[in-house]
Amino acid sequence: VEYRPVTALNLLEEIDYFEDRIRTYDIPSDGLVLLMDDIAYGESLGTTAKFPRNAIAFKWADEQQETTLSYIEWSASRTGLINPVAVFEPVELEGTTVKRASVHNVSIVKALQLGKGDRIRVYKANMIIPQISENLTRSGNIEIPETCPVCGGRTEIRRDNDTEALFCLNPDCAAKKLKAFSLFVSRNAMNIEGLSEMTLEKFIAAGYIHDFADIYHLDRYREQIEQMEGFGKRSYEKLADSIERSRQTTLARVLYAIGIPGVGEANARVISAYFHNDLQAVLAATPEELSEIEGIGPVLAGAIADRLSDPAGRANLEKLMQELSAAAPETDETPRIFEGKTFVITGKVHRFDNRDALKEYIIKRGGKAAGSVSARTDYLINNDVNSNSAKNKKARQLGIPVLSEEDFLRLAGED
């Protein structure tokens, strides 16, 4: 990192220097920090509720480029949500070629009055995520599709908290199935190796898979699968072995794997533990009972109850459970030293195999692992404790301790 001493006389001149200098850096720079060179005096000034008094940090203005909108691509997801994606003539932003940007929802499409051929300005939020900042011509000629781009089923615009979003209403939409099956076989769900999205797509198209339970009967199509491109006897046997291993699982994994909206790994564990790993108790739970669980609010509780009470969904789940043995997790005597504490993890880890392993360590000891820093966060774990990443900055603003892995392990009493 380059440093340059400044005074009140040359401060603006040096800012101009860095603004020009960063264009030649190998690593992109998103901002500049002005810090007092007398560290002891600076620290003696203390902090406000959000910021240190001995430094000023600001971001460079986002690099923007003007281009022409070619069309809006509508991308379906496993939940039925259909996301608008702007496709435009390629432009160079922050050293890379960009030609697509998410528009997030129907409300933004309408607010920007997007239309084919419009002149738009684009930038990278936090130098990473392409966004549209402005529509200069605002023709508004984009039509919201009345049919799903994947299955051709009817669509519906739904309003939630003043935000409009487009949904596919077809429960058998292939996009929903593909993404749902992809989640089901993922490592933290049923952990079935050998079923990539491409393979799942082939199996769905061939009619081998209609619901989750069908995965456990792919042996019916062994001969056809072995003859598929990219498969053979050995590949099929490895897949079959992985499927067989996945039969021994836990209720928490199943609840996460079936893709209940709002139920990630952590919530699946909490729900499973609350109902003593009893699936029938979970299925019988009312929204009021579910909302008693820590971290499950009334809205999420209602959504979970609705999903689990859906006759078709329940029938598929019961069919699936006939293929599985969902044992209760072994009694864990690990002290719950992080009970009530919320951690956020960012950056690379060195003392754990990966960030998922670190999350598991925290959860096993009673803590929670969240994805973003907020006022409810107790600790941010980042081996680069002095980083100027967005999460580190937010943590400093909120007075949240930033821990390296070594700091974290000392907190856990293991280092």
C-alpha positions as CSV (number, residue, x, y, z in Angstrom):
1,V,0.0,0.0,0.0
2,E,1.4,3.4,-1.0
3,Y,1.5,6.1,1.7
4,R,2.1,9.8,1.3
5,P,2.4,12.4,4.1
6,V,0.0,15.4,3.8
7,T,-0.6,18.7,5.5
8,A,-3.6,21.1,5.2
9,L,-1.7,22.8,2.4
10,N,-1.2,19.8,0.1
11,L,-4.1,17.6,1.1
12,L,-6.2,18.2,-2.0
13,E,-3.2,17.9,-4.3
14,E,-2.3,14.5,-2.9
15,I,-5.9,13.3,-3.2
16,D,-5.7,14.3,-6.9
17,Y,-2.4,12.4,-7.1
18,F,-4.0,9.2,-5.8
19,E,-7.1,9.6,-8.0
20,D,-4.8,9.5,-11.0
21,R,-2.3,7.0,-9.6
22,I,-4.9,4.2,-8.9
23,R,-5.5,3.9,-12.6
24,T,-2.1,2.1,-12.9
25,Y,-2.4,-0.2,-9.8
26,D,-2.4,-3.9,-10.4
27,I,-5.1,-4.3,-7.7
28,P,-8.2,-2.0,-8.0
29,S,-8.7,0.7,-5.3
30,D,-12.2,1.7,-4.2
31,G,-11.2,4.5,-1.8
32,L,-8.7,6.4,0.2
33,V,-8.0,6.6,3.9
34,L,-6.6,9.8,5.6
35,L,-5.1,8.9,9.0
36,M,-3.3,10.9,11.6
37,D,0.4,10.0,11.7
38,D,0.5,10.4,15.5
39,I,-1.1,7.0,16.3
40,A,-1.2,7.6,20.1
41,Y,-2.8,11.0,19.8
42,G,-5.2,9.8,17.1
43,E,-6.4,7.0,19.3
44,S,-6.8,9.3,22.3
45,L,-9.5,11.2,20.3
46,G,-11.8,8.1,20.6
47,T,-14.7,7.5,18.4
48,T,-18.2,8.6,17.7
49,A,-21.1,6.1,17.9
50,K,-20.1,5.0,14.4
51,F,-16.7,6.4,13.3
52,P,-13.2,6.8,14.6
53,R,-12.2,10.5,15.1
54,N,-8.6,10.0,13.9
55,A,-9.3,9.1,10.3
56,I,-11.4,9.9,7.3
57,A,-12.3,7.3,4.6
58,F,-14.1,7.9,1.4
59,K,-14.7,6.0,-1.9
60,W,-13.8,7.2,-5.3
61,A,-16.7,8.0,-7.6
62,D,-17.9,4.9,-9.4
63,E,-16.6,4.6,-13.0
64,Q,-19.6,4.9,-15.3
65,Q,-20.0,4.1,-19.0
66,E,-22.8,4.9,-21.4
67,T,-24.1,2.1,-23.5
68,T,-27.3,0.8,-25.4
69,L,-29.7,-1.6,-23.8
70,S,-30.3,-4.5,-26.2
71,Y,-33.0,-6.4,-24.3
72,I,-34.2,-7.6,-20.9
73,E,-33.6,-11.3,-20.2
74,W,-36.0,-12.9,-17.7
75,S,-34.3,-15.6,-15.6
76,A,-36.4,-18.1,-13.6
77,S,-35.3,-19.5,-10.2
78,R,-36.3,-22.5,-8.0
79,T,-38.7,-20.4,-6.0
80,G,-40.6,-19.3,-9.1
81,L,-39.2,-15.8,-8.9
82,I,-38.3,-14.5,-12.4
83,N,-35.5,-12.0,-12.3
84,P,-35.0,-9.3,-15.0
85,V,-31.4,-9.0,-16.3
86,A,-30.4,-6.2,-18.6
87,V,-28.3,-7.1,-21.6
88,F,-26.4,-4.3,-23.3
89,E,-23.6,-3.5,-25.7
90,P,-20.3,-4.4,-24.0
91,V,-18.4,-1.7,-22.1
92,E,-15.1,-1.7,-20.1
93,L,-15.6,-1.1,-16.3
94,E,-13.0,-1.3,-13.7
95,G,-10.7,-3.3,-16.0
96,T,-13.3,-5.9,-17.2
97,T,-15.8,-6.2,-20.0
98,V,-19.4,-6.0,-18.8
99,K,-22.5,-6.7,-20.9
100,R,-25.1,-7.8,-18.3
101,A,-26.6,-6.3,-15.1
102,S,-29.3,-7.5,-12.8
103,V,-32.3,-5.2,-12.5
104,H,-33.6,-7.2,-9.5
105,N,-37.3,-6.8,-9.8
106,V,-40.3,-5.4,-11.8
107,S,-40.4,-2.2,-9.7
108,I,-36.9,-1.2,-10.8
109,V,-37.7,-2.0,-14.5
110,K,-40.7,0.3,-14.2
111,A,-38.9,3.1,-12.2
112,L,-36.1,3.2,-14.8
113,Q,-38.7,3.1,-17.7
114,L,-36.4,0.6,-19.5
115,G,-36.8,-0.1,-23.2
116,K,-35.0,-1.8,-26.0
117,G,-32.5,0.7,-27.6
118,D,-32.4,3.0,-24.6
119,R,-29.2,4.8,-23.7
120,I,-28.2,3.8,-20.2
121,R,-25.3,4.5,-17.8
122,V,-23.8,1.5,-16.0
123,Y,-21.3,1.0,-13.2
124,K,-20.0,-1.6,-10.8
125,A,-21.4,-1.4,-7.2
126,N,-18.4,-1.8,-4.8
127,M,-16.4,-2.3,-8.0
128,I,-17.9,-5.8,-8.4
129,I,-21.6,-5.9,-9.2
130,P,-22.8,-4.3,-12.5
131,Q,-25.8,-2.0,-12.0
132,I,-27.7,0.5,-14.1
133,S,-27.4,4.0,-12.6
134,E,-29.5,5.9,-15.1
135,N,-31.7,5.6,-18.1
136,L,-31.1,8.6,-20.4
137,T,-33.9,8.0,-22.9
138,R,-36.6,6.2,-20.8
139,S,-38.7,4.7,-23.6
140,G,-40.4,2.3,-21.3
141,N,-41.2,-0.1,-24.0
142,I,-40.2,-3.3,-22.1
143,E,-43.2,-5.6,-21.7
144,I,-43.4,-7.7,-18.5
145,P,-43.8,-11.3,-19.7
146,E,-47.2,-13.0,-19.1
147,T,-45.7,-16.4,-19.6
148,C,-42.6,-18.0,-18.0
149,P,-39.6,-18.0,-20.3
150,V,-38.7,-21.6,-19.3
151,C,-42.0,-23.5,-19.1
152,G,-44.5,-21.2,-20.9
153,G,-46.7,-21.2,-17.8
154,R,-48.7,-18.2,-16.6
155,T,-46.9,-15.5,-14.6
156,E,-48.1,-13.2,-11.9
157,I,-46.8,-9.9,-10.4
158,R,-46.7,-9.9,-6.6
159,R,-46.3,-6.9,-4.4
160,D,-44.3,-7.2,-1.1
161,N,-43.4,-4.1,0.9
162,D,-44.0,-1.8,-2.1
163,T,-41.8,-3.9,-4.3
164,E,-43.2,-5.7,-7.3
165,A,-41.7,-9.0,-8.5
166,L,-42.6,-11.5,-11.2
167,F,-43.4,-15.2,-10.4
168,C,-44.0,-18.3,-12.5
169,L,-47.2,-20.0,-11.3
170,N,-46.5,-23.4,-12.8
171,P,-45.5,-25.8,-10.0
172,D,-43.9,-28.2,-12.5
173,C,-41.7,-25.5,-14.2
174,A,-38.4,-27.1,-15.3
175,A,-36.4,-24.1,-13.9
176,K,-38.0,-24.7,-10.4
177,K,-37.2,-28.3,-10.7
178,L,-33.6,-27.9,-11.8
179,K,-32.7,-25.4,-9.1
180,A,-34.6,-27.4,-6.5
181,F,-32.9,-30.6,-7.4
182,S,-29.5,-28.8,-7.5
183,L,-30.1,-27.6,-3.9
184,F,-31.3,-31.0,-2.8
185,V,-28.1,-32.8,-3.9
186,S,-25.7,-30.1,-2.7
187,R,-22.9,-30.8,-0.2
188,N,-24.7,-29.2,2.8
189,A,-28.0,-30.8,1.9
190,M,-28.1,-34.5,0.9
191,N,-24.4,-34.4,-0.3
192,I,-24.9,-36.5,-3.5
193,E,-21.8,-36.3,-5.7
194,G,-22.1,-36.7,-9.4
195,L,-25.3,-34.8,-10.0
196,S,-24.3,-31.5,-11.5
197,E,-26.9,-29.2,-12.9
198,M,-26.0,-30.4,-16.4
199,T,-26.6,-34.0,-15.4
200,L,-29.8,-33.2,-13.5
201,E,-31.1,-31.3,-16.6
202,K,-30.4,-34.4,-18.7
203,F,-32.2,-36.7,-16.2
204,I,-35.2,-34.4,-15.9
205,A,-35.5,-34.1,-19.7
206,A,-35.3,-37.9,-20.0
207,G,-38.1,-38.3,-17.5
208,Y,-35.9,-40.1,-14.9
209,I,-36.6,-37.6,-12.2
210,H,-39.9,-36.0,-11.3
211,D,-39.5,-35.6,-7.5
212,F,-36.8,-36.0,-4.9
213,A,-37.6,-39.7,-4.2
214,D,-37.0,-40.5,-7.8
215,I,-33.3,-39.9,-7.3
216,Y,-33.2,-43.0,-5.1
217,H,-34.5,-45.1,-8.0
218,L,-32.2,-44.2,-10.8
219,D,-31.1,-47.8,-10.9
220,R,-34.2,-48.3,-13.1
221,Y,-32.4,-46.4,-15.8
222,R,-28.9,-47.8,-15.2
223,E,-28.4,-49.0,-18.8
224,Q,-29.5,-45.7,-20.4
225,I,-27.4,-43.6,-17.9
226,E,-24.3,-45.6,-18.6
227,Q,-24.7,-44.9,-22.3
228,M,-25.1,-41.2,-21.8
229,E,-22.2,-38.9,-22.9
230,G,-19.9,-38.4,-20.0
231,F,-21.1,-41.5,-18.2
232,G,-20.0,-45.1,-18.1
233,K,-20.1,-48.0,-15.8
234,R,-17.6,-46.5,-13.3
235,S,-19.3,-43.1,-13.2
236,Y,-22.7,-44.7,-12.7
237,E,-21.4,-46.9,-9.8
238,K,-19.8,-43.8,-8.1
239,L,-23.1,-42.0,-8.4
240,A,-25.1,-44.9,-7.1
241,D,-22.7,-45.3,-4.1
242,S,-23.1,-41.6,-3.3
243,I,-26.9,-41.8,-3.5
244,E,-26.9,-44.9,-1.2
245,R,-24.7,-43.1,1.4
246,S,-27.1,-40.1,1.4
247,R,-29.9,-42.3,2.7
248,Q,-28.4,-42.1,6.2
249,T,-29.0,-38.4,7.1
250,T,-30.6,-36.1,9.6
251,L,-33.9,-34.2,9.7
252,A,-32.1,-30.9,9.6
253,R,-30.4,-31.8,6.3
254,V,-33.8,-32.9,4.9
255,L,-35.5,-29.6,5.9
256,Y,-32.7,-27.6,4.3
257,A,-32.6,-29.9,1.2
258,I,-36.3,-29.6,0.3
259,G,-35.9,-25.9,-0.2
260,I,-38.4,-24.2,2.1
261,P,-38.1,-20.5,1.4
262,G,-36.2,-18.7,4.2
263,V,-35.0,-22.0,5.8
264,G,-31.2,-22.2,5.4
265,E,-28.9,-24.6,7.1
266,A,-29.0,-22.8,10.5
267,N,-32.8,-22.4,10.6
268,A,-33.1,-26.1,9.6
269,R,-31.0,-27.1,12.5
270,V,-32.9,-24.9,15.0
271,I,-36.3,-26.1,13.8
272,S,-35.2,-29.8,13.9
273,A,-33.8,-29.4,17.4
274,Y,-36.8,-27.5,18.7
275,F,-39.1,-30.4,17.7
276,H,-36.7,-33.0,19.0
277,N,-36.0,-34.3,15.4
278,D,-39.6,-35.4,15.0
279,L,-40.8,-34.8,11.4
280,Q,-44.4,-35.3,12.3
281,A,-44.2,-32.7,15.0
282,V,-42.7,-30.3,12.5
283,L,-45.4,-31.0,10.0
284,A,-48.1,-30.4,12.6
285,A,-46.6,-27.2,13.8
286,T,-48.8,-24.0,13.6
287,P,-47.3,-20.6,12.6
288,E,-47.7,-19.6,16.2
289,E,-45.6,-22.6,17.4
290,L,-43.0,-22.0,14.7
291,S,-42.7,-18.3,15.6
292,E,-41.7,-19.3,19.2
293,I,-38.4,-20.6,17.8
294,E,-35.6,-18.1,18.2
295,G,-34.8,-16.5,14.9
296,I,-38.1,-17.5,13.2
297,G,-40.4,-14.4,13.0
298,P,-44.1,-14.5,12.3
299,V,-43.8,-13.9,8.5
300,L,-41.2,-16.7,8.1
301,A,-43.2,-19.0,10.4
302,G,-46.3,-18.5,8.2
303,A,-44.4,-19.2,5.1
304,I,-42.9,-22.4,6.6
305,A,-46.3,-23.6,7.8
306,D,-47.9,-22.9,4.4
307,R,-45.2,-24.8,2.6
308,L,-45.4,-27.9,4.9
309,S,-49.2,-28.0,4.8
310,D,-49.4,-28.0,1.0
311,P,-50.9,-31.4,0.1
312,A,-48.7,-32.0,-2.9
313,G,-45.5,-30.9,-1.1
314,R,-46.3,-33.0,1.9
315,A,-47.0,-36.1,-0.2
316,N,-43.6,-35.7,-1.9
317,L,-41.9,-35.2,1.4
318,E,-43.5,-38.3,2.9
319,K,-42.6,-40.3,-0.2
320,L,-39.0,-39.1,0.1
321,M,-38.8,-40.1,3.8
322,Q,-39.6,-43.6,2.8
323,E,-36.2,-43.7,1.2
324,L,-34.3,-42.1,4.0
325,S,-33.2,-42.9,7.6
326,A,-33.2,-39.6,9.4
327,A,-31.4,-40.3,12.7
328,A,-31.3,-37.8,15.5
329,P,-27.8,-36.2,15.7
330,E,-25.5,-37.8,18.3
331,T,-25.7,-36.2,21.7
332,D,-23.1,-33.4,21.7
333,E,-21.4,-32.5,25.0
334,T,-19.6,-29.6,23.4
335,P,-19.9,-26.5,25.7
336,R,-22.2,-23.9,24.2
337,I,-19.7,-21.1,24.8
338,F,-21.1,-18.9,21.9
339,E,-24.8,-19.2,23.0
340,G,-26.5,-16.0,21.9
341,K,-23.6,-14.7,19.9
342,T,-23.7,-13.9,16.2
343,F,-20.6,-14.1,14.0
344,V,-20.0,-13.0,10.4
345,I,-17.1,-14.6,8.4
346,T,-15.3,-13.0,5.5
347,G,-12.1,-13.5,3.6
348,K,-10.0,-16.6,3.4
349,V,-9.5,-19.0,6.3
350,H,-6.3,-20.9,7.2
351,R,-7.0,-22.8,10.4
352,F,-10.2,-24.4,9.1
353,D,-10.7,-26.3,5.9
354,N,-13.1,-23.7,4.6
355,R,-15.6,-21.1,5.8
356,D,-18.3,-23.8,6.1
357,A,-16.1,-25.7,8.6
358,L,-15.7,-22.5,10.7
359,K,-19.5,-21.9,10.6
360,E,-20.1,-25.5,11.8
361,Y,-17.6,-24.9,14.6
362,I,-19.5,-21.8,15.7
363,I,-23.0,-23.4,15.4
364,K,-21.9,-26.5,17.3
365,R,-21.0,-24.2,20.2
366,G,-24.3,-22.5,20.3
367,G,-23.5,-19.5,18.1
368,K,-25.0,-18.2,14.9
369,A,-23.2,-17.6,11.5
370,A,-24.8,-14.7,9.6
371,G,-24.0,-13.4,6.1
372,S,-23.8,-9.7,6.7
373,V,-22.7,-7.3,9.4
374,S,-25.5,-5.6,11.3
375,A,-26.2,-4.1,14.7
376,R,-27.0,-7.7,15.8
377,T,-23.5,-8.9,15.0
378,D,-21.2,-9.6,17.9
379,Y,-18.0,-10.5,16.0
380,L,-16.6,-10.2,12.5
381,I,-14.0,-12.9,11.6
382,N,-11.5,-11.8,9.0
383,N,-7.8,-12.8,9.0
384,D,-7.1,-9.3,7.5
385,V,-8.2,-7.4,10.5
386,N,-7.1,-4.1,9.1
387,S,-8.8,-4.6,5.7
388,N,-10.9,-1.8,4.3
389,S,-13.5,-4.2,3.0
390,A,-17.1,-3.2,3.2
391,K,-17.7,-5.6,6.1
392,N,-14.7,-4.4,8.1
393,K,-15.7,-0.8,7.6
394,K,-19.3,-1.6,8.8
395,A,-17.9,-3.5,11.8
396,R,-15.7,-0.5,12.8
397,Q,-18.6,1.9,12.3
398,L,-20.8,-0.2,14.7
399,G,-18.0,-0.9,17.2
400,I,-18.0,-4.6,16.4
401,P,-14.7,-6.4,17.2
402,V,-12.9,-7.8,14.1
403,L,-11.1,-11.1,14.9
404,S,-8.5,-13.1,13.1
405,E,-8.8,-16.9,13.3
406,E,-6.1,-16.8,16.0
407,D,-8.2,-14.3,18.0
408,F,-11.3,-16.3,17.5
409,L,-9.6,-19.6,18.7
410,R,-8.3,-17.7,21.8
411,L,-11.9,-16.5,22.4
412,A,-13.0,-20.2,22.1
413,G,-10.3,-21.2,24.6
414,E,-8.3,-23.3,22.1
415,D,-5.3,-21.3,21.3
